C-alpha cells in the first residue's frame, strides 16, 4: 500500500489532517508528521532552529522512505518541510517519493517574515487573514493565546528556512487557492528545474478544506 506522508501547516500540530487520516486510511498507509514533541498534552519545544527541526524530522522520514512507493503532501509550512526532506533523501541516496505535492505555498525561495519583527496585534491580524484558526478559538482569549503562541513558534522556525536546490527526480504537483498570494506555474518550473503539475482552486489559503474530495481523488490517482 502506498504511504502518504502529511506535513502540516504552522501551528496545527498536524491536527488539521485528522479527518484526512480517517478518510484516506483505506487507500493509503497514512503518516501524519508532527513538528514538535508532545508531553502531557502540552507542546514541548525542543527545536530552536529550522535546521534542528529538519534533523529531527529526517530521522523519522528516512525510516519511512524504505522504497519509492510513497507520496509527500505538505501545506504551507509543510511544503517547505516536504521539500527539505526530499533534498536530504536525495543527498543521502535514499529512495525518493514518487510525487511531492506542495500546497498553499509561494515558490520555495520566498522568505517568510520573522514574526519578531511584528508586535502581537500585527502578528495576529496577519495570520487571522490567512484563516486556519476557528472562530471558536478566536472567541476564547485563553485558547487564542495558546494558538497564537504555537503559531508564532512555528513561524519563527519557518522564517529561518532558505531554499537550496537539488535535482528534482520526483513528480511535483503544486496546489493553490486563487484568492491566496501565489506564484505562477512558470516560476515553479524555473525554480525546481522541472515542469510541475499546477492546479488552482477557488478559495483562500486554506482552500484544501473546501475541495477535499477533488484532492482525495487526485491522491488516489497518484498511488502506485
N, C-alpha and C positions, 0 to 999 in steps of 0.2 A: 504494500500500500504506500502511495506517495506521502511523504512527510510535508506538512505545511507549517512553516516556522513564522510566527507572527511577531513583529516588532512594534511595540506600542508607541503612541504619541506621548509627548511630555505631560507629566502629572497624572497619568492614568493608572499607574501600577499594573498595566495590562488588563485592567478590569473592563475596558472598553470592548474587549474581544470575548467577553463571557458568552454572549448569545451566539457569536460566530462559532466558538468552540463546540457548543452543544449541537448546532445545526450542521456543522461540517464533519463531525467525528465519524459518521458512517461512510464517508468517502475519502477521508484523509486521516493520517496519524498526525493530530494537531499538537504543536508545541507552542505555547504562549510564553514569550520571553518577558521577564521582569527585570528592570534595570537595577533595582536595589534589593537588598535582603529585607525580610520582614521578621521582626522579633516581637512576639506578644502583640501582634496586630498593629504595631507602630513601625513606621519607616525607620530603618537603622541605616543611615548613610555612611557607608564605608568608603565610597569613592569621592575624591575631592578634585578629580580632573577627568576630562574626556578620555584620555589615553588609559587611565586606570580603569575606568568603566569598560572600555573596549577589551582590555586584557582579561577582565573578569568574564565578559560575555564570550570571548573566544574559547575559553576553557569549556564552556557549555556547548558551543556550536561545533567545535571540532569533533566532539563525541557523536553528535547527531549527523554530521556530514560524512557518513561512512561509505556512501555511494552517491551517484548523481540523481537519484530518484527523490529529489526534494525541491521545494519552492520557497523562496523568501517573499514575504509580504510585509512592507513597512509603511506606516502612515506618518507623515510629518517628521518629527524627530526620528521615528522608526525607519524612514527611508535612508537617512544618513547612517544609522546603526547597521542596517542591512547591507549597504554598500561597503562599509568598513569591514564587516565580516567577510564579504566576498573578497575584498582586497587581501585580507590576511590569509584566507584559504588559498588564494592564487599564489601568494608569496611563499606559502609553505608546501605547495604542490599537492594540496588536498583535492578530493572530488568537489567539483563546483556545482551550484544549484542549476537545475535545468532552466529555471526562469527566476528573475528578480522583478518584483512588482513594486514600483516606487510611487506612492500615493500622497497627494496633498503636500507637494514639496516643489519649490523652485529648483532650478539647476543646483547641483550639489556644491558648486563653487560659491554660492551665495552665503555670506557670513551673517549669522544671527547676532542681533544686538545684545551686548552684555546687559543683563537685567539690572546690574548695579548702577547703570547709568540712568535708570528710571526710578523715580520715587514710587511709593506703594500705590498711590492713586493712578499714576500714569501706567504702571505695570498692569494693574487690574483692568483698566479701561481698554488697553491694547489687547489683552487676551480674552476679555469678555466679547469683544467684537468678533473674534475668531469662532466663538462657540465652544462646545465641548464640556462646559460646566453647567449642570442643570439649574433650572430656576429654583428648585427646592434647596439646593446647596447655597445658592446665592442669597436666598431669603433668610438663612440661618447664619448669624455672624460667626459662631464657633466653627461650623462646618466650612464656611467660606474662608476663614483664616487658615484652616488646615489645608484646604485645597490649593489656595494660592501659595502657601509656603512650600508644598510639594512641587507645584509647578515651577516656582522660582528656582528651586534647586536643580531641577532637570534642565531648565533653560540656561542656567549658569554653565552647566557642563556642555550643553549644546553650543554655546557661544564660543567655546574653545576649539570646535571642530574646524579643520582645514582640509579641503579636498586635495587628494593626491591620486592622480590617475594611474591605473594599471590596465593592461589589455582586457577588453570585455569579451569573454568567451561564452557567457550565458545569454539567453534571450532576455530582453528587457521590455517591460510594459510600464508606461507612465500614465497615471490616472490623476485627473484634476477636476475641480468644480469650476464652472465657467464664471462664477462671481468671485472667485478667490484671486489672489495676486499670484499669477502663474508665469511660467516660462514657455516659450514656443517649442514645438517639436524640433525645429531646426537647431535651437540652442541645445537641446538634449542630445541630438545626433552628433553635433560638433563636440560637445563636452566628453561624451562617452566613446566617441570614435566608432559608433555603430548606428544602424538605423533602428530606432526604438518603435515599438507599437505605442501609439499615443491616443489616449481616449479622454474625451471631455464630456463631463456630465453636468446637468443642470444643478446648481447649488453652490454653497459657500465652502468653507474649509472642511467641514465635516459632512460633505456630500455622501460619503460612503454609507451612512446610515439611512439615507433616502433611496439608495439604489442597491440595497444588499443583494436582492435576487439576481440582478444583472451581473454583479460582481461574482457572486457564487457560481453562476452559470459559466462565466469565463474561467474561473478556477477549475471547475470540473473539466473543461476542455483542455486545460494545460497539464492535467495529470497524465503521467506516462502510462 
